[in-house]
Amino acid sequence: MRDTEKHQGLRNQLVKLLKEKGITDNNVLEAIRKIPRHLFLDSGFEQFAYQDKAFPIGAGQTISQPFTVAFQSQLLAVKKGDKILEIGTGSGYQTAVLCSMGAKVYSVERQNELFKTTSLLLPKLGIRPKHLSFGDGYKGLINYAPFDSIIVTAGAPVIPKPLMAQLKIGGRLVIPLGEKEQIMTLLLRKNETQFEKHEFGEFRFVPLLEDKN
């Protein structure tokens, strides 16, 4: 579990690249600068950990490229103490970034293998989400709702209704929408029944699966 000066130097370079690509939220950039992404990857990928690329992490899943993590995090407009629901814990890297930004993170993972690995890894790194659970992300976490923000880290053909219901009024839901390629979508909850939708271009994610493990 080594994090060296060389790793820190590579993270500084990554932050510079993300700035050049349009990430402006300093809270996001500082979290990327701080979190040792190489520890979330298989050791075989360690030397590539600070490239702006996605990598496989097991169970047919991927760790998103840093730009995608930063872009989604920026869309959430995280404030310290925000209660955030994350659908798709995966490697735990996005979870770590949000925790580093001061959010209280509640995260759901549907792959048991990843859930077990990540549940052990995060505490070792001193990262403590409020709640990690193994289950169906389509259902959200009704027992902990409502949430200030919700982030979905897998491509969904539709926005799951339970997630919309679990979002606070004034809250933000960030989700990649689409089958093969996804459009990054931000929903702002205006009141009990109205949502405002914004779209931010194409991204690629693994699919969000319902009732499967």
C-alpha positions as CSV (number, residue, x, y, z in Angstrom):
1,M,0.0,0.0,0.0
2,R,2.8,2.4,-0.9
3,D,2.1,6.0,-2.0
4,T,5.4,7.6,-3.0
5,E,6.6,11.1,-4.1
6,K,6.6,9.7,-7.7
7,H,2.9,8.8,-7.4
8,Q,2.2,12.3,-6.0
9,G,4.1,13.8,-8.9
10,L,2.0,11.8,-11.4
11,R,-1.2,12.9,-9.6
12,N,-0.1,16.6,-9.9
13,Q,0.4,16.0,-13.7
14,L,-3.1,14.4,-13.9
15,V,-4.7,17.4,-12.1
16,K,-3.0,19.7,-14.6
17,L,-4.4,17.6,-17.5
18,L,-7.9,17.7,-16.0
19,K,-7.7,21.5,-15.7
20,E,-6.8,21.7,-19.4
21,K,-9.8,19.5,-20.2
22,G,-12.1,21.9,-18.4
23,I,-12.4,20.8,-14.8
24,T,-12.6,24.0,-12.7
25,D,-13.9,22.8,-9.3
26,N,-11.0,23.1,-6.9
27,N,-12.6,20.8,-4.4
28,V,-12.7,18.1,-7.2
29,L,-9.1,18.7,-8.3
30,E,-7.8,18.6,-4.7
31,A,-9.5,15.2,-4.2
32,I,-8.0,13.8,-7.4
33,R,-4.6,15.2,-6.2
34,K,-5.0,13.5,-2.8
35,I,-6.5,10.0,-3.6
36,P,-3.9,7.3,-4.6
37,R,-5.7,5.9,-7.7
38,H,-3.0,3.3,-8.2
39,L,-4.2,1.5,-5.0
40,F,-7.6,0.9,-6.5
41,L,-6.1,-1.0,-9.5
42,D,-4.5,-4.4,-9.9
43,S,-0.7,-4.0,-9.5
44,G,-0.2,-4.9,-13.2
45,F,-1.9,-1.5,-14.0
46,E,-0.1,0.5,-11.4
47,Q,2.3,2.2,-13.8
48,F,-0.7,3.4,-15.9
49,A,-2.8,4.5,-13.0
50,Y,-2.4,8.2,-13.6
51,Q,-3.2,8.2,-17.3
52,D,-6.6,9.5,-18.1
53,K,-8.0,6.0,-19.0
54,A,-10.5,3.5,-17.7
55,F,-9.2,0.0,-16.7
56,P,-10.8,-3.3,-15.9
57,I,-11.2,-4.1,-12.1
58,G,-12.8,-7.6,-12.2
59,A,-16.4,-8.8,-12.4
60,G,-16.7,-7.3,-15.9
61,Q,-16.5,-3.8,-14.5
62,T,-14.1,-0.9,-15.0
63,I,-12.7,2.0,-13.0
64,S,-13.8,5.1,-14.8
65,Q,-11.2,7.4,-16.4
66,P,-10.2,10.3,-14.1
67,F,-11.8,12.9,-16.3
68,T,-15.2,11.1,-16.0
69,V,-14.9,10.9,-12.2
70,A,-13.9,14.5,-12.1
71,F,-16.7,15.6,-14.5
72,Q,-19.4,13.7,-12.6
73,S,-18.1,15.0,-9.3
74,Q,-18.1,18.6,-10.6
75,L,-21.7,18.3,-11.8
76,L,-22.7,17.3,-8.3
77,A,-21.5,20.6,-7.0
78,V,-20.6,19.0,-3.7
79,K,-20.7,20.9,-0.4
80,K,-19.2,19.7,2.8
81,G,-21.6,17.4,4.6
82,D,-23.8,16.7,1.6
83,K,-25.5,13.3,1.8
84,I,-24.8,11.6,-1.5
85,L,-26.1,8.3,-2.9
86,E,-23.7,6.5,-5.2
87,I,-25.0,3.8,-7.5
88,G,-22.1,1.4,-8.4
89,T,-19.3,1.5,-5.8
90,G,-17.0,-0.5,-8.2
91,S,-13.4,-0.1,-7.2
92,G,-14.3,2.6,-4.6
93,Y,-12.3,5.3,-6.3
94,Q,-15.3,7.6,-7.0
95,T,-16.4,6.9,-3.4
96,A,-13.0,8.0,-2.1
97,V,-13.1,11.2,-4.2
98,L,-16.5,12.2,-2.8
99,C,-15.5,11.4,0.8
100,S,-12.3,13.5,0.3
101,M,-14.6,16.4,-0.8
102,G,-16.4,16.2,2.5
103,A,-19.5,14.3,1.4
104,K,-21.3,11.7,3.5
105,V,-21.4,8.8,1.0
106,Y,-24.0,6.0,0.8
107,S,-23.0,3.6,-1.9
108,V,-24.6,0.5,-3.5
109,E,-22.7,-2.3,-5.4
110,R,-24.4,-5.2,-7.2
111,Q,-21.3,-7.3,-7.7
112,N,-20.6,-9.2,-4.5
113,E,-16.9,-9.8,-5.4
114,L,-16.3,-6.0,-5.8
115,F,-18.4,-5.2,-2.8
116,K,-16.2,-7.4,-0.6
117,T,-12.9,-6.1,-2.0
118,T,-13.9,-2.5,-1.7
119,S,-15.4,-2.8,1.7
120,L,-11.9,-4.0,2.9
121,L,-9.9,-1.6,0.9
122,L,-11.5,1.8,1.8
123,P,-10.9,1.5,5.6
124,K,-7.3,0.5,5.0
125,L,-6.9,3.9,3.1
126,G,-8.6,5.8,5.9
127,I,-11.7,6.4,3.8
128,R,-14.9,6.0,5.6
129,P,-18.2,6.2,3.7
130,K,-21.3,6.4,5.8
131,H,-22.7,3.2,4.4
132,L,-21.7,0.6,1.8
133,S,-24.2,-2.0,0.7
134,F,-24.6,-5.0,-1.6
135,G,-27.8,-4.8,-3.6
136,D,-29.7,-3.5,-6.6
137,G,-28.8,0.1,-7.5
138,Y,-32.1,0.6,-9.4
139,K,-33.9,0.6,-6.0
140,G,-31.6,3.1,-4.3
141,L,-31.5,3.1,-0.5
142,I,-35.0,4.1,0.6
143,N,-34.1,3.7,4.3
144,Y,-31.5,6.5,4.1
145,A,-33.4,8.9,1.7
146,P,-33.7,11.7,0.9
147,F,-30.3,12.6,-0.5
148,D,-28.8,15.9,-1.5
149,S,-27.3,14.3,-4.6
150,I,-27.3,11.0,-6.4
151,I,-24.5,9.8,-8.8
152,V,-24.9,6.8,-11.1
153,T,-21.6,5.3,-12.4
154,A,-23.1,2.9,-15.0
155,G,-25.0,3.6,-18.2
156,A,-28.8,3.4,-17.7
157,P,-31.4,3.2,-20.5
158,V,-33.8,5.2,-18.3
159,I,-33.6,7.1,-15.0
160,P,-34.9,4.7,-12.3
161,K,-38.0,6.1,-10.7
162,P,-36.9,5.1,-7.1
163,L,-33.8,7.3,-7.5
164,M,-35.9,10.3,-8.6
165,A,-38.1,9.8,-5.6
166,Q,-35.1,9.6,-3.2
167,L,-33.7,13.0,-4.3
168,K,-34.3,16.0,-2.1
169,I,-36.1,19.0,-3.6
170,G,-33.2,21.2,-4.9
171,G,-31.1,18.1,-5.3
172,R,-29.0,16.9,-8.2
173,L,-29.0,13.5,-9.9
174,V,-26.1,12.8,-12.3
175,I,-26.5,9.8,-14.6
176,P,-25.1,8.5,-18.0
177,L,-28.2,7.8,-20.0
178,G,-28.3,5.5,-23.1
179,E,-27.7,1.9,-24.2
180,K,-24.4,1.6,-26.1
181,E,-23.2,5.2,-25.7
182,Q,-24.5,7.4,-23.0
183,I,-25.2,11.1,-22.7
184,M,-24.2,12.5,-19.3
185,T,-27.4,13.9,-17.8
186,L,-28.0,16.2,-14.9
187,L,-31.5,16.3,-13.3
188,L,-32.3,19.1,-10.9
189,R,-35.3,18.5,-8.7
190,K,-37.5,21.6,-8.7
191,N,-40.4,20.4,-6.5
192,E,-42.4,17.3,-5.7
193,T,-43.2,16.6,-9.4
194,Q,-40.9,18.7,-11.6
195,F,-37.3,18.0,-12.7
196,E,-35.1,20.1,-14.9
197,K,-32.9,18.2,-17.3
198,H,-29.4,19.2,-18.7
199,E,-27.2,17.2,-21.1
200,F,-23.4,17.2,-21.3
201,G,-22.3,15.1,-24.2
202,E,-21.3,11.5,-24.8
203,F,-19.5,9.1,-22.4
204,R,-19.1,5.4,-22.2
205,F,-20.0,3.3,-19.2
206,V,-20.6,-0.4,-18.4
207,P,-24.4,-1.0,-18.2
208,L,-26.5,-0.5,-15.1
209,L,-28.2,-3.8,-14.6
210,E,-31.4,-4.4,-12.7
211,D,-32.2,-7.4,-10.4
212,K,-29.0,-9.2,-11.4
213,N,-25.9,-10.4,-9.6
